[in-house]
Amino acid sequence: MTAPTLASTVHAATTYAPARSRAHGPTAALWHAVELHRPPAEVDGACELTVCGSLARVAVDEQWPTVARDVCPSCVVLTS
């Protein structure tokens, strides 16, 4: 039996998954990083607190760091 997979990145013994925020007011939707503390099956598309403090929906089919242009600069710094 194999565990569910989630496209994520392990950085310094920490696992991150990408998450997409919603545009809110004058801010644009961005890609954020979510530090995973639970099995991937439990975060399947759920909204999670990102490393920069935003709420965003985890994208189980994507990988962090993402190659998109609209990435949260704080999440990039905090995960590098």
C-alpha positions as CSV (number, residue, x, y, z in Angstrom):
1,M,0.0,0.0,0.0
2,T,1.4,3.4,-1.0
3,A,0.7,6.7,0.6
4,P,-1.1,9.4,-1.3
5,T,1.3,11.7,-3.2
6,L,1.4,15.5,-3.2
7,A,3.7,17.5,-5.5
8,S,5.8,19.2,-2.8
9,T,9.3,20.2,-2.0
10,V,11.3,19.2,1.0
11,H,13.6,22.0,2.1
12,A,15.8,21.6,5.2
13,A,13.6,18.7,6.5
14,T,10.5,20.9,6.0
15,T,7.9,20.0,3.4
16,Y,6.2,22.8,1.5
17,A,3.2,22.7,-0.9
18,P,2.0,25.5,-3.1
19,A,-1.3,27.2,-2.5
20,R,-3.2,29.8,-4.4
21,S,-4.8,32.8,-2.7
22,R,-7.8,34.6,-3.8
23,A,-7.7,38.2,-5.0
24,H,-9.0,40.4,-2.2
25,G,-9.7,44.1,-2.7
26,P,-6.8,45.7,-4.5
27,T,-4.5,42.7,-4.1
28,A,-3.9,40.1,-6.7
29,A,-4.2,36.3,-6.3
30,L,-0.7,34.9,-5.6
31,W,1.0,31.6,-5.2
32,H,2.1,30.9,-1.6
33,A,3.9,28.2,0.3
34,V,2.3,26.1,2.9
35,E,4.3,24.1,5.4
36,L,2.8,20.6,5.7
37,H,2.4,19.2,9.2
38,R,-0.2,16.6,8.2
39,P,-0.4,13.8,5.7
40,P,-1.1,15.0,2.1
41,A,-4.5,13.3,2.0
42,E,-5.7,15.6,4.8
43,V,-4.8,18.8,2.9
44,D,-6.4,17.8,-0.4
45,G,-7.4,21.1,-1.8
46,A,-8.1,22.6,1.7
47,C,-7.4,26.2,2.7
48,E,-4.3,26.4,4.9
49,L,-2.3,29.2,6.6
50,T,0.7,30.0,4.4
51,V,4.2,30.7,5.7
52,C,3.6,34.4,5.2
53,G,0.4,34.4,7.2
54,S,-2.2,34.4,4.3
55,L,-4.9,31.8,3.8
56,A,-4.7,30.0,0.5
57,R,-6.1,26.8,-1.1
58,V,-3.4,24.0,-1.4
59,A,-2.9,22.9,-5.0
60,V,-2.2,19.2,-4.8
61,D,-1.0,19.0,-8.5
62,E,1.6,21.7,-8.3
63,Q,5.1,21.8,-6.8
64,W,6.8,24.4,-4.6
65,P,8.7,26.4,-5.5
66,T,6.4,27.1,-8.4
67,V,7.7,28.6,-11.7
68,A,4.8,31.0,-12.0
69,R,5.4,34.8,-12.1
70,D,2.7,35.7,-9.5
71,V,4.5,34.2,-6.4
72,C,4.4,35.8,-3.0
73,P,7.8,37.3,-2.4
74,S,7.6,36.7,1.4
75,C,7.0,33.0,0.9
76,V,9.9,32.8,-1.5
77,V,12.2,34.3,1.1
78,L,10.8,32.3,4.0
79,T,11.3,29.0,2.2
80,S,14.7,29.6,0.8
